[in-house]
Amino acid sequence: AAKIDWYYTARLNELYPSAKFLDAHGLEPADRTPASRKLGHDDAAQLIAGAHRLVVAKGKKITEFESPSPEDEAAVTAMLGPTGNLRAPTLRVGKTLLVGFNEERYAETLRVLGR
């Protein structure tokens, strides 16, 4: 399985699908930030600066950005919720950012078998 460098989550709560997924596959993020620490537009742009791929899941809709740039307003805006803060959960796995939860994309990015 791939290493999770950073995990931004609403609550450290095993009831959330992302937390259930990580627990089920024995994955422990190297670093966690609670969503109570509000991260906004500039923080999202900074995260994109180090990314080669951005995957945003909103319900059933998946939007992918290859080689996004901090100046790409569509990419930055896709990462933000209605309040203008970074959406949780957000994971950074190497050079990939996953925003929102989609089980298939988590499994694919984290290289977890037996989804």
N, C-alpha and C positions, 0 to 999 in steps of 0.2 A: 504494500500500500504506500501511497505517496505521503509525504510529511506535510502536516498542516502548520504553516508558519504563524498564522494569526486568525483569530475567531472573534467576531463582533456579534454579540448576541443579546437579545432583549432581556432574558433572564437566564441564569445558569440553572435551567429547569429541564429535567428529563422528559417533560411532557411535550416539548417542542419537537416537531418532526426532524429538524436538523440534529438536535441533541440525541434523539432516539437513534438516528442513523449512525452517528459517531460512536455512541455507546455500543450498539449492536456489532460494530466492526472493530471495536477495541482501538479507536483512534482518539488520540489525545493531542489537542493543539499545543504548540510550543508557547503561545502567548494568547491571552484572552483580554478583551476589553468589553465591559458591560455597556449596553446601549444607553444606560443612564448618563454616561459620558457622551453628550451630544456631539456628533461629528457632522459637519456641514459640507457645503459646496467645496471649499478649499481643501478640506481633508480628503474628499472624494477625488479631487483632481490630483492630489499628492499620491494617493494610492494608485491611480491610473499611470502615473509617471513611471512606476516600476513594473508595469504589467505588459505582457505581450498579448494577452487574451482576456477579455471581459465577457462573462456570461451572466445575463440578468434574467431571472425567472420571476414573472408576475402572473400568478395563477397558472394556467396552461401555456401561456405565451412565453417563449424563450427568445431573447434578443442577444446576438453575439457580436462582439466588436473585436476584430483582429488588429493587433498593433494600435490600440487606442492611444490618443494623446491627451494630455491635460487640457489642451485648447479645444478638444472635441466636445462641444456643449451637449450634443445628443448623448454621448457616452456618460458624461458627468451627471446629466439630468436623469438618465435611466437608473442611476444608482441611488437617487434620492426619493424619499417618500413625500407625501403631501405636505408635511411640515417643513420640508427643505433639509431634513437630516438624512444621513446615510441610513439606508434600509438594513434591517437586521432580519435574518442572519447574513453576514458577509464573511467569506473565508478567503484567505490568501494561501494558495498552494503553489509554491515556486513563483512562476511568472504569470499564474492564472488567478483571476479574481472571480469568485462566485458570489453573486448577490441574489438573495432570496433562496428558497429551497426548491430543488427539483431532484428527486431521487435518482433518476437516470444520469443527470449531469454530475451529481456528487459521485456516483459509482464510477462513471467514466473518468472523471478528473482524479479521483483518489485511487483509481485502479483497484477497486474492490470487486472480488469475484463473488458469484452466487448472490446477486442482488436480491 
